[in-house]
Amino acid sequence: MSLGTWDEVRPWVKAIRKAVANGEMPPWHADPRYGPYRNARGLDDSERRTLLDWIDAGAPRGDGEAPPPPLFAEGWQGGEPDVVVALPQEISIPADGGDEYHYVLVPTGFAEERWVQSAEVRPGNRKALHHATVFVFPPERIEQGPDGPRLRRTQPVEAGLTERVGKVLQVRADAPVVNDGCTLPDGGSWPGSPPREGPQIGVFLPGKGPDLRPAGMAVRVPAGAYLMFQLHYSPTGQPETDRTRIGLRFANDRVEHEVKRVEIWNNHFAIPPRASAHEVRSCYRFERAVRAVSFTAHMHYRGRAMTAEAIYPDGTTETVFSVPTYSFNWQTTYVLEAPRQIPAGTTIRTTALFDNSAANALNPDPEQTVRWGEPTGSEMMGLWVEYVEQP
């Protein structure tokens, strides 16, 4: 609903009071003790009290004229982009059936290296698009196939542990179960595969805003690079089409640090039926000293909470990030006000809790054992860390 005027707000004041009093709105799920965050959107105690007192007084209309509303670029949350890169053509999504993943390579056409300060993925069809992730690949990673450009793989990704069901991947039913991925050589990711190939430049997720990097930090896009759109669609009951695009805004100031990213996954877990707080872990060791710029927790409907700890080379452990009440509908990227130092040899240990019980209103089926899979009805467990390397 629109809340731009008093007339629009007045019918919603009871719902607003409840949502503000219980902390549901504004939506913000990271524990503030491990910030502060430059994109925090919560209310402080004074702001919350002012709003509640006004509602308790009957929500009276103020005197005088309201200030003019802010002006926004049409359709873009972060302002008008410098460049917009779109899918070359519409993708058709059938009315029913299972989820689908599509991968589309699009040339940037950049004649020279560019540095992207912020990026915003704008879905063409919000009803059908579960998520869209856009990666950057240099031209040497692209080869021409019979159906057009395709990614030249450097090493296997699934290692025989997954199977393709329709247009999505799921872990094989007979794959080993390892809930504590930190006991595995790869920390929980597929054996022999990198945490994720290619830097992510932007992502659309439920409730997520544009990807913003601090001043002096940006993602490098090589000359002649390609953007790979990873698109996850869910059927809506009627035929749909989508033509998602991404808006890029270039750095205006001198770039001192290249932003990189690691995804810390556990792909081997199994969540038992009716479990209300099933624990899953994953690990990643930083061999070089870095500074963490942002954290993003990613799970599906059964995700309940996620915590990340830094295990330093001297053996001490410190919590560096926590989402105590994860919400699938608000998958925020939490950007640190000041990047966090992570010394060389530090292991990031991520612990997630999953609620597969009937008490979870989003749970598709509490009677099934749930494993890793690309469909929304399956599960994922990953922590995304954007970082810059130390000089």
Summary of the structure (lengths in Angstrom):
residues: 391
radius of gyration: 22.0
end to end distance: 47.5
largest distance: 68.9
contacts: 1170
relative contact order: 0.19
helix: 9%
strand: 40%
